Amino acid sequence: MGAHGFIIGSVQLQVPNIIGAALAFAIVVFVLRDRERPVLRELILPTLLAVALTLVDLQWGAVVFGLLIVLPQLVGQAAQLRALLTTANPAGVSAGFLGIFVFGQSLWFVYGIGHGDWALIICVGTMIVIASINLTICLVRQARARKLALAV
């Protein structure tokens, strides 16, 4: 959403994305240097992807952009859902983190509605739904695991 914030003129999207991008860049550089990998070469693909997504936002608008940017996040949440459904004890999943995530996404959702930002509404709305499902399943599974542990 970095360039999207500039496209729509939203400082509220610009500032956190600049900070997040700077921190992510620093972490990637540290990891690449630690692994003795060439930094510039490894940054080509993410840079091209960012440019492509910016062009999508400019050419086809916020709805298409929102549908595209939610995909990686959706894959991550779907993988967590799969793990929650297949593991015997979901103690490794943090219900607290999921709760904070849903709350934070809900704030962005309200902001998106207030500003008519369809990219934000689509992206965070989708995340709210699947993360809420994950949170519910996590809480139920963890309660069952605690109940079984007490019964033993």
Secondary structure, DSSP 4 states (H G I P E B T S, - for coil): -HHHHHHTT-HHHHHHHHHHHHHHHHHHHHHHHHTT--HHHHHHHHHHHHHHHHHHHHHH-HHHHHHHHHHHHHHHHHHHHHHHHH-S-GGGS-HHHHHHHHHHHHHHHHHHHHHT-HHHHHHHHHHHHHHHHHHHHHHHHHHHHHHHHHH-
